Amino acid sequence: MACRAHGAKRALVRVVRLAEGGVAIDETGKLKGRGAYLCRQRTCWGQALKRGALEHALRVTLTPEEVAALQAYAAALPETLEPDVVD
């Protein structure tokens, strides 16, 4: 979403706006609700949160607690992804 990279859904992380309110990280991709996909690199998550792209895509205003939870998840991700080596 933030870096506009294309890839298989399994290679991306889905963030979902839950029907009962709030947002969640959906590693399985099976939770019900409006979703947005981000790649597994910290810079992409930082851009999406800073620019408000995630809020726009999910059509929600994130609470400070939700932003903190998303930032904590992103902190565990690599800064950038290593390019795939093709043999």
C-alpha positions in Angstrom: 0.0 0.0 0.0 2.6 2.5 1.0 5.4 1.4 -1.3 3.0 0.2 -4.1 4.9 -3.1 -4.4 3.0 -5.9 -6.0 3.2 -9.4 -4.6 1.3 -12.5 -3.6 -1.2 -12.0 -0.8 0.7 -14.5 1.3 3.8 -12.3 1.2 1.9 -9.3 2.5 0.4 -8.5 5.9 -3.3 -7.6 6.1 -4.5 -4.9 8.5 -8.3 -5.1 9.0 -10.9 -2.8 10.3 -13.1 -5.0 12.5 -16.9 -4.9 12.3 -17.1 -4.4 16.1 -14.7 -1.5 15.9 -10.9 -1.2 16.0 -8.2 -2.6 13.8 -6.2 -5.8 13.9 -3.3 -7.3 12.2 -4.6 -10.3 10.3 -1.7 -12.7 9.6 -4.1 -15.4 8.3 -6.0 -13.0 5.9 -9.3 -14.5 7.0 -10.8 -12.0 9.5 -14.0 -10.3 8.3 -13.8 -6.6 7.7 -12.3 -4.0 5.4 -8.6 -4.7 4.8 -5.4 -3.2 3.5 -2.2 -5.0 2.6 1.3 -3.9 3.6 4.6 -5.5 2.7 6.8 -6.9 5.4 9.2 -4.1 5.7 9.4 -1.4 8.4 9.8 1.5 6.0 6.5 0.7 4.3 4.6 0.6 7.6 6.2 3.9 8.7 5.1 5.6 5.5 1.6 4.2 5.7 1.1 5.5 9.3 2.9 8.8 8.7 0.9 9.7 5.6 -2.4 8.5 6.9 -2.7 6.0 4.0 -3.7 3.2 6.3 -6.5 5.3 7.8 -7.7 6.3 4.4 -7.7 2.7 3.0 -9.5 1.4 6.1 -11.8 4.4 6.3 -11.2 4.8 10.0 -9.4 7.2 12.4 -6.8 5.2 14.3 -6.6 5.7 18.0 -3.3 6.4 19.7 -3.4 2.9 21.1 -4.0 1.4 17.7 -1.1 3.4 16.2 1.2 2.3 19.0 0.2 -1.4 18.4 0.9 -1.1 14.7 4.2 0.6 15.3 5.2 -2.1 17.7 4.4 -4.7 15.1 6.4 -2.8 12.5 9.4 -2.5 14.8 9.9 -6.3 14.6 10.0 -6.2 10.8 13.2 -5.8 8.8 14.0 -2.3 7.6 13.9 -3.4 4.0 13.4 -6.7 2.3 16.3 -8.7 0.8 15.9 -9.2 -2.9 15.2 -12.7 -3.9 18.1 -14.6 -5.4 17.2 -16.4 -8.5 19.4 -19.4 -9.5 
